């Protein structure tokens, strides 16, 4: 059964405010544009560390460009509470290995789900190691990402690593629209594909690149 993850998030935030808490959140970030709204939205409630871990970005120059852009966003975005930045290991081979046999699958299918899990599991491990109160990802803000699947994976990993997952669907409340607005305000680089060689090929094929 489909869940409304915005309602679940609302309840979590209400409890945080009610109890006067300021929990720590390890926020997996795919890129600066997707992070912009999420940081604006959640910074009031959490001490956030942005975790940039994206081995799916198969070209190093593209990876470095996105990594620098999120660093710039954090420096320029007004925030009530400090926002820290943590870089994960750049290991594109891990993504290419899990993609074997699925190279021809369309975007949004099983290859993408395995990519979600790869990035979320590394985030869960880092959250456990760092003693964070919650972990989550910015990925659900994209209209091209499956929020239901992301939250299902997050729930599984939460149980495995004993760190609460912050259920969310950041597309809600006009989150994607706001991310586009903030991208314009800060002049953020908005990529035309998710980062992997397969999505780049698709973007070239349909004229986005």
C-alpha positions as CSV (number, residue, x, y, z in Angstrom):
1,X,0.0,0.0,0.0
2,X,1.3,3.4,-1.0
3,X,2.2,5.7,1.9
4,X,2.0,9.5,2.1
5,X,5.5,10.2,3.3
6,X,5.0,13.9,3.7
7,X,2.3,13.2,6.4
8,X,4.8,10.9,8.2
9,X,7.5,13.6,8.0
10,X,5.1,16.2,9.3
11,X,4.4,14.1,12.4
12,X,8.1,13.5,12.9
13,X,8.9,17.2,12.7
14,X,5.9,18.1,15.0
15,X,7.3,15.7,17.7
16,X,10.8,17.2,17.3
17,X,9.4,20.7,18.0
18,X,7.1,19.5,20.8
19,X,10.0,17.8,22.6
20,X,12.4,20.7,22.1
21,X,14.9,18.6,20.3
22,X,17.6,19.4,17.7
23,X,18.6,15.9,16.4
24,X,21.4,15.3,14.0
25,X,20.7,14.2,10.5
26,X,23.0,12.7,7.9
27,X,21.6,13.8,4.6
28,X,22.7,12.0,1.5
29,X,22.9,14.5,-1.3
30,X,22.9,13.7,-5.0
31,X,23.6,17.3,-6.1
32,X,23.2,20.9,-5.1
33,X,19.9,21.7,-6.9
34,X,18.1,18.8,-5.1
35,X,19.8,19.7,-1.8
36,X,18.7,23.4,-1.9
37,X,15.1,23.0,-0.9
38,X,15.8,20.1,1.4
39,X,18.4,22.1,3.4
40,X,16.1,25.2,3.4
41,X,13.3,23.0,4.7
42,X,15.0,20.8,7.3
43,X,17.7,23.1,8.7
44,X,15.2,24.6,11.2
45,X,14.7,21.2,12.8
46,X,18.1,19.4,12.5
47,X,21.8,19.7,12.8
48,X,22.6,18.6,9.3
49,X,25.7,17.0,7.8
50,X,25.4,16.7,4.0
51,X,26.9,13.4,2.8
52,X,28.0,13.5,-0.8
53,X,28.3,9.9,-1.9
54,X,27.6,9.2,-5.6
55,X,29.6,6.5,-7.2
56,X,27.0,6.4,-10.0
57,X,28.6,9.6,-11.5
58,X,30.8,7.7,-13.8
59,X,32.8,10.7,-15.2
60,X,35.2,12.2,-12.7
61,X,35.0,15.7,-14.1
62,X,31.2,15.6,-13.7
63,X,31.6,14.2,-10.1
64,X,34.0,17.0,-9.2
65,X,31.8,19.7,-10.6
66,X,28.8,18.5,-8.6
67,X,30.9,18.1,-5.5
68,X,32.2,21.7,-5.7
69,X,28.7,23.0,-6.4
70,X,27.2,21.5,-3.2
71,X,30.1,23.0,-1.3
72,X,29.4,26.4,-2.7
73,X,25.6,26.0,-2.0
74,X,26.3,25.2,1.7
75,X,28.6,28.2,2.0
76,X,26.0,30.6,0.4
77,X,22.6,29.3,1.6
78,X,21.3,31.1,4.7
79,X,20.9,28.6,7.6
80,X,19.7,28.8,11.2
81,X,21.9,25.9,12.3
82,X,25.4,24.9,11.1
83,X,25.5,22.7,8.0
84,X,28.5,20.4,7.7
85,X,29.8,18.6,4.6
86,X,31.1,15.1,4.4
87,X,32.5,13.5,1.2
88,X,32.1,9.8,0.7
89,X,34.6,7.7,-1.3
90,X,34.4,8.2,-5.1
91,X,34.2,4.7,-6.3
92,X,32.4,4.4,-9.7
93,X,33.5,0.8,-10.0
94,X,31.1,-0.2,-7.3
95,X,28.2,1.2,-9.4
96,X,29.4,-0.4,-12.6
97,X,29.8,-3.7,-10.9
98,X,26.2,-3.7,-9.6
99,X,24.9,-2.6,-13.0
100,X,26.3,-5.7,-14.9
101,X,23.6,-7.4,-16.8
102,X,21.3,-4.4,-16.4
103,X,23.0,-2.0,-18.8
104,X,20.1,-1.9,-21.3
105,X,17.3,-1.5,-18.7
106,X,15.3,1.7,-19.0
107,X,15.7,4.5,-16.4
108,X,13.6,4.2,-13.3
109,X,13.8,0.4,-13.1
110,X,15.8,-2.3,-11.2
111,X,19.2,-0.8,-12.0
112,X,18.1,2.5,-10.5
113,X,16.7,0.7,-7.4
114,X,20.1,-1.0,-6.8
115,X,21.7,2.4,-7.2
116,X,19.4,3.8,-4.5
117,X,20.4,0.9,-2.2
118,X,24.1,1.4,-2.8
119,X,24.0,5.0,-1.9
120,X,21.6,4.7,1.0
121,X,23.4,1.8,2.5
122,X,26.7,3.7,2.6
123,X,24.8,6.6,4.2
124,X,23.3,4.3,6.8
125,X,26.7,2.9,7.6
126,X,28.2,6.4,8.0
127,X,25.2,7.5,10.1
128,X,25.8,4.5,12.4
129,X,29.5,5.2,12.6
130,X,29.0,8.9,13.3
131,X,26.2,8.4,15.9
132,X,23.6,10.4,14.0
133,X,20.0,10.4,15.1
134,X,18.6,10.1,11.6
135,X,19.6,9.5,8.0
136,X,17.8,10.2,4.7
137,X,18.4,11.3,1.1
138,X,17.5,14.2,-1.2
139,X,16.7,11.8,-4.0
140,X,13.0,11.8,-3.5
141,X,12.7,15.4,-4.6
142,X,13.2,14.4,-8.2
143,X,10.1,13.6,-10.2
144,X,12.2,10.9,-11.9
145,X,12.9,9.1,-8.6
146,X,10.6,6.5,-6.9
147,X,9.9,7.9,-3.4
148,X,8.0,4.7,-2.4
149,X,11.0,2.6,-3.2
150,X,13.5,4.9,-1.6
151,X,11.5,4.9,1.7
152,X,11.2,1.1,1.6
153,X,14.9,0.7,1.2
154,X,15.5,3.3,3.9
155,X,13.2,1.4,6.3
156,X,15.1,-1.9,5.6
157,X,18.5,-0.2,6.2
158,X,17.2,1.5,9.3
159,X,16.4,-1.8,10.9
160,X,19.7,-3.4,9.7
161,X,21.9,-0.6,11.1
162,X,19.7,0.5,14.0
163,X,19.6,4.2,12.9
164,X,16.2,5.9,12.3
165,X,15.4,6.7,8.7
166,X,13.7,10.1,8.1
167,X,10.8,9.1,5.9
168,X,10.1,11.8,3.3
169,X,9.0,12.7,-0.2
170,X,10.5,16.0,-0.9
171,X,8.6,16.5,-4.1
172,X,5.6,17.3,-1.9
173,X,4.8,20.9,-0.8
174,X,6.1,22.1,-4.2
175,X,9.6,20.9,-3.2
176,X,10.8,20.3,-6.7
177,X,9.4,23.7,-7.8
178,X,11.2,25.4,-4.9
179,X,14.5,23.7,-5.8
180,X,14.2,25.1,-9.3
181,X,13.6,28.6,-7.9
182,X,16.6,28.3,-5.5
183,X,18.8,27.0,-8.3
184,X,18.0,30.1,-10.2
185,X,18.7,32.3,-7.2
186,X,22.1,30.8,-6.6
187,X,23.0,30.1,-10.2
188,X,23.4,26.4,-9.5
189,X,24.5,24.0,-12.1
190,X,21.5,21.8,-13.0
191,X,22.6,18.6,-14.7
192,X,20.5,17.0,-17.4
193,X,21.0,13.4,-16.2
194,X,21.5,11.6,-13.0
195,X,25.2,11.0,-13.5
196,X,25.6,7.4,-14.8
197,X,26.7,6.6,-18.3
198,X,23.3,5.0,-18.9
199,X,21.3,8.1,-18.0
200,X,23.8,10.2,-20.0
201,X,23.2,8.1,-23.1
202,X,19.4,8.4,-22.6
203,X,19.7,12.2,-22.2
204,X,21.7,12.4,-25.5
205,X,19.2,10.2,-27.2
206,X,16.2,12.3,-26.2
207,X,17.9,15.6,-26.9
208,X,18.5,16.8,-23.3
209,X,22.3,16.8,-23.9
